Amino acid sequence: MTKPSLPELLHAAVAAVGGAERPGQVTMAEAVADAIDDGSHLLVQAGTGTGKSLGYLVPALAHGERVVVATATLALQRQLVERDLPRTVEALHPLLRRRPEFAMLKGRSNYLCLHRLHEGVPQDEEEGLFDQFEAAAPTSKLGQDLLRLREWSDETESGDRDDLTPGVSDRAWAQVSVSSRECLGASKCAYGAECFAEMARERAKLAEVVVTNHALLAIDAIEGAPVLPQHEVLIVDEAHELVSRVTGVATGELTPGQVNRAVRRAAKLVNEKAADQLQTAAEGFERLMELALPGRLEEIPEDLGYALMALRDAARTVISGIGATRDKSVQDEDAVRKQALASVESVHDVAERIVGGSEYDVVWYERHDRFGASLRVAPMSVSGLLREKLFADRSVTLASATLKLGGDFNGVGASLGLAPEGAEGEDLPQWKGIDVGSPFDYRKQGILYVAKHLSRPARDGDRTDMLEELSELIQSAGGRTLGLFSSMRAAQLAAEELRGRIPEFPILLQGEETLGELIKNFSADPRTCLFGTLSLWQGVDVPGPSCQLVVMDKIPFPRPDDPLMSARQKAVEDAGGNGFMAVAATHAALLMAQGAGRLVRASGDRGVVAVLDQRLATARYGSYLKASLPDFWYTTDRNQVRKSLAAIDATARQAETQ
């Protein structure tokens, strides 16, 4: 039997999922197959509607080597495992003459821990285990959630939190899950043979395709202890999120609450001298954290440095001595000790990292109204880490609707540790970037409108003219508006003002309900508007007439006082580069491209992306930002835009009455 061709396989897979084959999808599949065959790397921009998941799954399955697919969102993971992979595998089985296995793998804390469920949770004050089901009032929300979890534990085959519908609170889940550091290990745990996390790992070891998330991919790369099975091919979908997720995993945090929790957990497991040393160090750290400190700490203040060294040394002493003291009053001491050790090790590692003062780290102090004060430390850049850990031993394909910023892939490539495309060098990973386009006709389906007449936005300044413009645009559109704001405060002010000014158009505000409820209600009523910030720029998929106007209040540059972004910008400038373009403009371009992508989600969609910031039309960097957006018809004519919106609204209302 002759080996089936890639077009044959793709055709069978597309038919199985009920889609339509598109030229961009074919181009993408061929490019992915070539990259896998020659062990090279690929950045592929595939616009909304291309069908990019099949564009990488089909060549990966055809190759026959183990592939890891990492995504940023739960929605895409579920789509791959519950829809795309089952149908694709069945469709390709007669042609490939094999049926590839696939599995999903997440971090340990995503799975129900049977030890926690049956033996109880170590409590901080007495260090024994308490029965969380008895401790929580049965009528309370926590009690009800815990009872549901106990019932669910007898039914579930996966133990995966995301398979529990409806879900439970984070507080309830914390009572029945453990981190990798807290886990006893399958060989030491009475429930090791039934462990959901271990079973997921075993399934992943046997699978040809392993679907995971960016965070676990980052942990696998950073921590040196492999959590993913060996793989020859890596595909990163939603790749525009990767740098941010890896940075998050590589960021350490130290708070007084976290330190005090470590003290309580370790108190009965070490001798009195070691416990007192850690207690004293914790008190000294807490006192200093109450003082006003600047944002970024380019140099650690002397008194804080001493407090951190005392904390590090005391934590090290506790780690060395933990378990030497045995206390018969402590129930299931192994579990209690493991949790205490995890807490103290976390404190030690972050304190040591900050005291170490690496030139490659950024340290800052922040105070949150709800969560209090914290010290944070993050890598100046993750590009070197990604170049070394991600691209060295496998073929990597990175896919997204937004990777080509300012007209090329080099900006995103640099953030991933890749030299400019085509650069030669022994240690430089070889890669290429392709843009396979979109099935949508952006110039006919959408308008990019820049409100050039508005005053230049100033930080936290009065934007009365912007609110007036927004009000008029919403009225012209008949509602149907997704408002993307650069800060939560700006979204709240706009919602408050416009609810009074145009009450006939309901305005939903992020934070007032769950994101899922907000999007559901926004989709259901075309006259409704939805206002919010960061997660709405990337997380809304509402095709059809409910979203025909996407508004950005201003270009979403990072805040000037953002410690990490400003440090990264300065580092580029110190190296002779353009820090503003490399960091701030790239950040803004990525968000704007994602935000503009909310408008056209289907072939019948029509509408306007309105940017209420004159700088997109007047500043020198405006052309770079515009080149990062879909190729909409461009105008600064406010009257023309209002007429277009009114016409789109009239057409939509007519369709609704039919």
C-alpha positions in Angstrom: 0.0 0.0 0.0 1.4 3.4 -1.0 1.9 6.0 1.7 -1.0 8.5 1.7 -0.1 12.1 0.6 -0.5 15.0 3.0 -3.3 16.5 0.9 -5.2 13.2 1.1 -4.8 13.1 4.9 -5.8 16.7 5.3 -8.8 16.3 3.1 -10.0 13.3 5.2 -9.5 15.1 8.4 -11.3 18.3 7.3 -14.2 16.2 6.1 -14.3 14.4 9.5 -14.6 17.6 11.6 -17.2 19.1 9.2 -15.1 22.0 8.0 -14.0 23.4 4.6 -10.5 23.0 3.3 -8.8 26.4 2.9 -5.7 27.3 0.9 -4.0 28.8 4.0 -4.6 25.5 5.9 -3.0 23.5 3.1 0.0 25.9 3.0 0.4 25.6 6.8 0.2 21.8 6.8 2.9 21.6 4.1 5.2 24.0 6.0 4.7 22.1 9.3 5.5 18.8 7.6 8.7 20.3 6.1 9.8 21.7 9.5 9.2 18.3 11.2 11.0 16.4 8.4 14.2 18.5 8.5 14.1 19.2 12.3 13.9 23.0 11.8 11.6 25.6 13.4 8.6 27.4 12.1 6.6 30.5 13.1 3.3 30.5 11.3 0.6 33.2 11.4 -2.8 31.7 10.6 -5.7 34.1 10.8 -9.0 33.4 12.4 -11.0 30.8 10.4 -7.9 29.1 8.8 -8.4 25.9 10.8 -4.9 26.0 12.1 -5.3 23.1 14.6 -5.8 20.6 11.7 -3.0 22.5 9.9 -0.5 21.2 12.5 -2.3 18.0 13.8 -2.4 16.2 10.4 1.3 16.5 9.5 2.2 15.7 13.1 0.1 12.5 13.1 1.4 11.6 9.7 5.0 11.8 10.8 4.5 9.2 13.5 6.9 10.6 16.2 5.6 11.7 19.6 4.4 15.3 19.5 3.6 17.6 22.4 1.0 20.3 21.7 1.0 23.2 24.2 -1.8 25.8 24.3 -2.5 28.8 26.4 -6.3 28.4 27.0 -8.5 25.7 28.4 -11.0 26.2 25.6 -8.4 25.2 23.0 -7.2 22.2 25.0 -10.7 20.9 25.3 -11.4 21.5 21.6 -8.3 19.5 20.7 -9.0 16.6 23.0 -12.7 16.4 22.8 -13.3 17.3 19.2 -10.4 17.7 16.8 -8.2 14.8 17.8 -10.9 12.1 18.2 -12.4 12.9 14.8 -9.0 13.3 13.1 -7.6 10.1 14.4 -10.7 8.2 13.2 -10.5 9.8 9.8 -6.8 9.1 9.3 -6.9 5.5 10.7 -7.8 3.8 7.4 -5.1 5.8 5.6 -2.3 5.6 8.2 -3.3 2.0 9.1 -2.8 2.8 12.8 -4.8 4.7 15.4 -2.6 7.1 17.3 -3.3 7.5 21.0 -3.6 11.0 22.5 -3.8 12.3 26.1 -4.0 15.5 28.0 -1.5 16.3 30.7 -1.6 19.2 33.3 0.2 20.2 36.4 -0.4 18.1 39.5 -2.6 20.6 41.3 -5.2 20.3 38.5 -6.0 16.8 39.7 -7.9 15.6 42.7 -5.6 14.2 45.4 -7.1 11.1 46.9 -4.8 11.3 49.9 -6.1 14.8 50.7 -9.6 13.7 50.1 -9.5 10.7 52.4 -6.9 11.6 55.0 -7.5 15.3 55.4 -5.6 18.5 55.1 -2.6 19.6 57.2 -3.7 22.7 59.1 -1.3 25.4 59.9 -2.0 25.9 63.6 -1.8 22.4 65.0 0.0 20.6 62.2 -2.2 17.5 62.5 -4.6 16.7 59.7 -8.2 17.9 59.9 -11.2 16.5 58.1 -12.2 19.4 55.8 -15.6 17.9 55.3 -16.4 18.1 59.0 -14.8 21.4 59.5 -16.8 23.2 56.8 -20.5 23.9 57.7 -22.6 21.7 55.4 -24.8 24.7 54.5 -21.9 27.0 53.6 -20.7 27.4 50.0 -17.4 25.7 51.0 -19.2 22.8 52.6 -21.5 22.3 49.6 -18.5 22.4 47.3 -16.6 19.8 49.3 -19.5 17.5 49.4 -19.8 17.7 45.7 -16.1 16.9 45.3 -16.5 13.8 47.5 -19.4 12.6 45.4 -17.6 13.4 42.2 -14.5 11.5 43.3 -16.5 8.2 43.1 -17.6 9.0 39.6 -14.7 10.7 37.8 -12.2 8.7 35.7 -9.8 11.6 35.2 -9.9 13.6 38.5 -9.2 16.6 36.4 -10.7 19.8 37.9 -11.9 21.0 34.4 -14.1 17.9 34.1 -16.1 18.9 37.1 -19.3 20.8 36.0 -20.3 23.1 37.4 -16.9 24.0 39.0 -16.0 24.8 42.6 -14.3 27.7 44.3 -10.4 27.9 44.4 -10.7 27.6 48.2 -12.6 24.3 48.0 -10.3 22.9 45.3 -7.2 23.7 47.5 -8.6 21.4 50.1 -8.4 18.4 47.8 -5.3 19.0 45.7 -1.6 19.3 46.1 1.3 21.0 44.3 4.2 18.9 43.0 6.3 19.9 46.0 3.6 18.8 48.5 3.0 15.4 46.8 4.2 12.4 48.8 5.1 10.5 45.6 3.3 7.5 44.3 5.6 5.0 46.0 5.1 6.5 49.5 1.4 7.4 49.2 -1.3 4.9 50.3 -3.3 6.0 47.2 -0.4 6.0 44.8 -1.8 3.1 42.7 -5.1 5.1 42.1 -3.6 8.6 41.8 -5.2 10.6 39.1 -2.1 12.7 38.4 0.0 9.6 38.0 -2.5 7.9 35.7 -2.5 11.0 33.5 1.3 10.8 33.3 1.2 7.1 32.4 -1.4 7.9 29.7 0.9 10.6 28.4 3.9 8.3 28.2 1.9 5.9 26.0 0.4 8.6 23.8 1.6 9.8 20.4 0.1 13.2 20.9 0.2 14.9 24.3 -1.9 18.1 24.8 -0.6 20.3 27.6 -0.5 24.0 28.6 2.2 26.7 28.3 2.8 26.7 32.0 3.6 23.0 32.2 5.8 23.3 29.2 7.7 26.1 31.0 8.1 24.1 34.2 9.4 21.2 32.1 12.0 23.5 30.5 13.0 25.5 33.6 13.1 23.1 36.5 15.2 20.4 34.9 13.0 17.6 36.3 11.1 16.4 33.2 7.3 16.3 33.6 6.5 15.8 29.9 7.5 12.6 28.1 10.4 12.7 25.7 9.2 14.2 22.4 10.7 14.8 19.0 8.1 17.5 17.9 6.7 20.4 19.8 3.8 22.5 18.6 3.0 25.7 20.5 -0.5 27.0 19.6 -1.6 30.5 20.8 2.2 31.2 20.7 1.8 34.9 21.2 1.1 34.1 24.9 4.2 31.9 25.4 6.7 34.5 26.6 4.2 35.9 29.1 3.4 32.4 30.5 7.0 31.4 30.8 7.8 34.7 32.6 5.0 33.9 35.0 6.4 30.5 35.8 9.9 31.9 36.3 8.6 34.7 38.6 9.1 34.2 42.4 7.1 36.0 45.1 7.6 36.5 48.8 4.9 37.8 51.1 4.6 38.1 54.9 1.6 35.8 54.9 3.5 33.1 52.9 6.5 33.3 55.3 4.3 33.1 58.4 2.5 30.1 56.9 5.9 28.4 56.5 6.7 29.2 60.1 3.5 27.6 61.4 3.8 24.5 59.2 7.4 23.8 60.3 7.1 24.6 64.0 6.5 21.1 65.4 8.8 19.4 62.9 12.1 21.0 63.9 13.9 21.6 67.2 12.9 24.7 69.2 16.0 26.7 68.3 15.5 26.3 64.5 11.8 27.2 64.9 12.6 30.3 66.8 15.2 31.4 64.3 12.7 31.2 61.5 10.0 32.9 63.6 12.4 35.8 64.4 13.5 36.2 60.7 9.8 36.2 59.6 9.0 39.0 62.1 11.9 41.1 60.9 10.8 40.6 57.2 7.2 41.5 58.0 8.2 44.7 59.8 10.2 45.9 56.8 7.5 45.0 54.3 5.2 47.4 56.1 7.5 50.3 55.3 7.0 52.3 52.1 9.5 51.0 49.4 9.9 52.1 45.8 8.6 49.9 42.9 11.7 48.5 41.3 14.6 47.7 43.6 17.7 48.1 41.4 19.7 47.7 44.6 18.3 45.9 47.6 18.1 48.3 50.6 20.6 47.3 53.3 18.1 46.5 56.0 15.9 44.5 53.6 19.0 42.6 52.4 19.8 41.7 56.0 16.2 40.6 56.6 16.2 38.4 53.5 19.6 36.8 54.4 18.3 36.0 57.9 15.2 34.5 56.3 17.2 32.5 53.8 19.6 31.1 56.5 16.8 30.3 58.9 14.9 28.5 56.2 18.0 26.5 55.2 18.4 25.4 58.9 14.8 24.3 59.0 15.1 22.4 55.7 18.1 20.5 57.1 16.5 19.7 60.4 12.9 19.0 59.3 11.7 15.6 60.4 14.6 15.1 62.9 12.0 15.9 65.6 9.2 13.4 65.7 5.9 14.3 67.3 3.5 11.4 68.0 0.6 13.9 68.2 1.0 14.7 64.5 -1.3 12.5 62.4 0.1 11.3 59.1 3.4 13.1 59.7 4.8 12.4 56.2 2.1 14.5 54.6 2.4 17.2 57.1 6.2 17.3 56.8 6.0 17.3 53.0 3.7 20.3 53.0 5.9 22.2 55.5 9.0 21.4 53.5 7.3 22.8 50.4 6.5 26.0 52.1 9.9 26.5 53.7 11.7 25.6 50.4 9.7 28.2 48.5 10.6 30.9 51.0 14.3 29.9 50.9 14.5 29.8 47.1 13.0 33.2 46.5 14.9 34.8 49.4 18.2 33.4 48.1 17.4 34.4 44.5 16.7 38.0 45.6 19.8 38.2 47.8 21.9 36.7 45.0 21.2 39.9 43.0 21.6 38.4 39.5 22.0 41.1 36.7 19.5 38.9 34.8 16.7 39.4 37.4 14.4 42.3 38.1 13.2 42.7 41.7 10.3 44.9 42.8 8.1 45.7 45.7 4.3 46.1 45.3 1.4 46.7 47.6 -2.1 45.4 46.7 -5.2 46.7 48.5 -6.6 43.2 48.9 -3.4 41.0 49.1 -1.0 43.3 50.9 2.7 43.8 50.3 4.9 41.4 48.3 8.4 41.2 46.9 8.7 39.8 43.4 11.6 38.7 41.2 11.4 37.9 37.5 13.8 37.2 34.7 14.8 40.3 32.7 14.3 38.2 29.6 13.3 34.6 29.0 14.7 34.6 25.4 17.9 32.9 26.3 16.1 30.3 28.4 13.7 29.5 25.5 16.5 29.3 23.0 18.5 26.9 25.1 15.7 24.7 26.5 13.0 24.8 23.8 14.7 24.9 20.5 17.8 22.7 21.1 16.6 19.1 20.8 13.4 19.1 18.8 11.5 20.6 15.9 9.3 23.5 17.2 6.3 25.0 15.4 4.8 28.1 16.9 1.3 29.1 15.6 -1.0 32.0 16.3 -3.2 34.5 14.6 -0.8 37.3 15.7 2.9 36.6 15.3 3.8 39.0 12.5 4.2 42.4 14.1 5.0 45.5 12.1 5.2 43.4 8.9 7.6 40.7 10.0 8.3 37.9 12.5 11.6 39.2 13.9 10.0 41.0 16.9 8.3 37.9 18.2 11.3 35.8 17.2 13.7 37.9 19.3 11.4 37.5 22.4 11.7 33.7 21.8 15.5 33.8 21.6 15.7 33.6 17.9 18.1 35.6 15.8 16.6 37.6 12.8 15.2 35.2 10.1 17.9 33.9 7.9 20.8 34.9 10.2 23.7 32.4 10.0 25.6 31.0 13.0 26.6 27.7 14.5 24.5 28.2 17.7 21.6 30.0 16.1 18.4 27.9 15.7 17.3 28.0 12.1 13.7 29.1 11.5 11.4 30.6 9.0 8.2 32.5 9.3 5.1 32.2 7.1 1.8 34.1 7.0 -0.8 31.8 5.5 -3.4 34.6 5.6 -7.1 34.3 6.5 -10.2 33.1 4.6 -11.8 36.4 5.5 -11.8 39.5 3.2 -10.8 42.0 5.9 -11.0 45.1 3.5 -14.6 44.3 2.7 -15.7 43.0 6.1 -14.1 45.6 8.4 -13.1 49.3 8.8 -10.2 50.5 10.9 -11.2 54.0 12.2 -8.7 56.2 14.1 -10.3 59.2 15.9 -7.6 61.6 14.8 -9.6 64.7 16.0 -9.5 63.6 19.7 -7.0 65.2 22.1 -3.9 63.2 22.8 -4.6 60.9 25.8 -2.6 61.8 28.9 -2.1 59.3 31.7 -5.1 59.4 34.1 -6.2 62.6 32.3 -9.7 63.8 31.6 -11.0 62.3 28.4 -14.4 63.9 28.0 -14.0 64.1 24.2 -13.3 60.3 24.1 -16.4 59.5 26.1 -18.5 61.7 23.8 -17.0 59.9 20.7 -17.6 56.5 22.3 -21.2 57.4 23.1 -21.9 58.5 19.5 -20.3 55.4 18.0 -22.4 53.1 20.2 -25.6 54.9 19.2 -24.7 54.6 15.6 -24.0 50.9 16.0 -27.2 50.2 17.9 -25.2 48.8 20.8 -23.2 45.7 19.6 -20.0 47.1 21.1 -17.0 45.5 22.7 -15.1 48.1 24.6 -11.4 47.3 25.2 -9.8 49.6 27.8 -6.2 50.0 28.7 -7.0 49.9 32.5 -9.8 48.7 34.7 -10.2 52.2 36.0 -10.8 53.5 32.5 -13.4 50.8 31.8 -15.2 51.5 35.1 -15.3 55.3 34.4 -16.6 54.8 30.9 -19.3 52.3 32.0 -20.5 54.7 34.8 -20.6 57.7 32.4 -22.3 56.0 29.5 -24.9 54.1 31.6 -26.2 57.6 32.5 -25.7 59.0 29.1 -27.2 56.2 26.9 -29.3 54.1 29.2 -31.1 52.4 26.3 -28.0 50.4 25.6 -27.2 48.1 28.6 -23.4 48.1 29.5 -21.9 45.0 31.0 -18.6 45.5 33.0 -15.9 43.0 33.6 -15.8 42.0 37.2 -19.5 42.4 37.9 -20.1 38.8 36.8 -18.0 35.9 35.7 -16.4 36.3 32.3 -18.4 33.4 30.9 -21.7 35.0 32.1 -20.7 38.3 30.6 -19.9 36.9 27.2 -23.1 34.8 27.2 -25.2 37.9 28.0 -23.3 40.0 25.5 -23.9 37.4 22.8 -27.6 37.1 23.6 -28.7 40.7 23.3 -27.3 42.7 20.3 -28.1 46.1 22.0 -25.8 45.2 24.8 -22.2 46.5 25.2 -19.4 44.8 27.1 -16.5 46.9 28.6 -13.4 45.5 30.2 -9.6 45.1 30.1 -6.9 42.6 29.5 -8.7 39.2 29.3 -11.3 40.7 26.9 -8.6 41.8 24.4 -7.8 38.1 23.8 -10.7 36.0 25.2 -13.8 36.9 23.4 -15.2 34.9 20.5 -18.6 36.3 19.5 -19.3 35.9 15.8 -22.5 37.5 14.4 -24.4 40.8 15.0 -23.7 41.1 18.7 -20.2 42.4 18.1 -20.0 44.8 15.2 -18.0 47.6 16.9 -14.7 47.0 18.7 -13.4 50.1 20.5 -9.9 50.6 22.0 -9.8 53.6 24.3 -6.0 54.1 23.6 -2.9 52.3 22.5 -2.2 49.7 25.2 1.4 50.6 26.0 2.7 49.1 29.3 2.5 51.5 32.2 5.7 53.6 32.5 6.0 52.4 36.1 5.7 48.7 35.2 8.9 47.4 36.8 9.5 44.5 34.5 8.7 46.2 31.2 10.6 49.3 32.1 13.7 47.2 33.1 13.5 45.2 29.8 13.2 48.5 27.8 16.3 50.0 29.6 18.3 46.8 29.0 17.6 47.0 25.2 18.6 50.7 25.3 21.8 49.9 27.2 22.7 47.4 24.6 22.3 50.0 21.9 18.8 49.1 20.7 15.5 50.9 20.5 13.9 49.9 23.9 10.6 51.6 23.2 10.1 49.7 19.9 11.4 46.4 21.1 9.4 46.3 24.3 6.6 48.9 24.6 5.6 49.0 20.9 5.8 45.2 20.5 3.6 44.8 23.6 1.1 47.2 22.3 1.1 45.8 18.8 0.4 42.3 20.0 -2.5 43.4 22.2 -4.0 45.5 19.4 -3.7 42.7 16.9 -5.5 40.4 19.4 -8.1 43.0 20.2 -8.8 43.8 16.5 -9.2 40.1 15.9 -12.4 40.1 18.0 -14.3 41.8 15.2 -14.3 39.3 12.3 -14.9 35.8 13.6 -17.0 34.4 10.7 -17.4 35.1 6.9 -20.6 37.0 7.4 -19.3 39.4 10.1 -19.1 43.1 9.3 -18.1 46.0 11.5 -15.6 48.7 12.7 -12.5 48.6 14.9 -12.3 52.1 16.4 -9.1 53.3 18.0 -9.8 56.5 20.1 -6.2 57.5 20.2 -4.9 60.0 17.6 -1.3 58.7 18.0 -2.1 55.7 15.8 -2.5 58.2 12.9 0.0 60.9 13.9 3.0 59.2 15.7 6.0 57.8 13.9 5.3 54.3 15.5 1.7 54.4 14.2 2.7 52.7 10.9 4.3 49.8 12.8 1.2 49.3 14.9 -1.2 49.5 11.9 1.0 47.0 10.0 0.4 44.5 12.9 -3.4 44.7 12.5 -5.7 42.9 10.0 -5.8 44.6 6.6 -9.1 46.5 7.3 -10.2 49.5 5.1 -8.6 52.5 6.9 -10.2 55.9 7.6 -10.1 58.9 10.0 -13.5 60.2 8.7 -15.8 60.1 11.7 -19.0 60.9 9.6 -18.2 58.1 7.2 -17.8 55.6 10.1 -21.1 56.6 11.7 -22.9 56.1 8.4 -21.3 52.7 8.0 -22.1 51.6 11.5 -25.8 52.8 11.1 -26.0 50.8 7.8 -24.5 47.7 9.4 -26.9 48.0 12.3 -29.9 48.4 10.0 -29.0 45.3 8.1 -28.6 43.3 11.3 -31.9 44.5 12.7 -33.6 43.6 9.4 -32.1 40.1 9.6 -33.2 39.7 13.2 -36.9 40.4 12.3 -36.9 37.8 9.5 
